[in-house]
Amino acid sequence: MLIDNHGRKINYLRLAVTDRCNLRCHYCMPAEGIHFARKDNLLTIEELKLLAGTLVDQGIDKIRITGGEPFVRKELMTLLRYLSSHHGIRELSMTTNATLIGPHIAELKELGITHINLSMDAIRKETFEKITRRDQFDVVYDNLMTLIEEGFNLRINFIVLENQNEQDIIPILKLQEQYPVSVRFLEEMPFNGGSKEFQAIKWNYREILEYIRGFYPGFEQMESPPTSTSINYKIPGHAGSFGIIPSFSRTFCGSCNRLRITATGDVITCLYGKPKMNVRDLLRGNDPVPSLKSAITEVIGQRAKTGFEAQEEHKGVFENSMTSIGG
Ligand code: SAM
């Protein structure tokens, strides 16, 4: 079992399979993109399998595949087939922008990968195109509807952005009135790859909640697992639920159970900190498993207590992008 230096059990891995994305959301990266990793610096599918298997031996039992956009990675399905049949993994899930998922929906369902986080910061085409700088709204919406029809356990993640998508908050919330999905509103974070200045946010979790209360005063707080980052609510009579994630206010660090590994093998023990080591050379060396296990145990033993403590490592300047951190 992996226990950090603050007594927190680490059993949840967010594993990035690429740093590339086919959207250009400007809260994530500049229009021209970022310096994407060279192909030979990406972990191969075989290395990802070995890495995941080793971490499962160490106590990871929940894996979320992310990126970049996971579906731009060739052979993604090979990795998913392997992970979905790995007996130590209790839950295998994905985070995606849903632009490329369409042809894979049937197989994902067969593999039992039914927990999907779908990132969608707009419910209007015009808002979507302004934010993502791409004309992909119709594809995403169609895939969303197919995933709902096919009974996937869906969470729609919506970053609330000042002067950009406030007008879409209530319309997107309405999705959960009709469908059994969770619509989750997140605070913007500073990881935009230098796309823009980031000082403070207007839409913190309290503002978002009060805004929603103006339209739906009768919502009730639901019970959530202790490691959940989202505070979840139910509006009586609605089919689904909604949640608020204080991703910038960071009220949830005390129960953090996560470890991130980027597509190039950087190990990130706190989203707000810098990578603590890289596992690529270990994976490519002789007898990788023992060295990997001891390196992981060591970094887990040196975790920052909170995201506020970890962010000191950046000395006030965040130059990284969520697409390379692994969302
Ligand atoms: N491509 C996949 C997707 O769109 O879900 C996975 C990777 S993406 C980097 C993961 C999540 O990070 C998305 O929900 C995205 O909205 C979020 N994200 C990216 N930059 C962010 C930022 N600066 N603040 C908050 N969330 C951000």
Residues whose N, C-alpha, C, O or C-beta is under 5 A from the ligand:
A	BS01	SAM	Y27 C28 T66 G67 G68 E69 P70 T95 T96 N97 N117 S119 N157 I159 E187 E188 M189 P190 F191 N192 M322 T323 G327
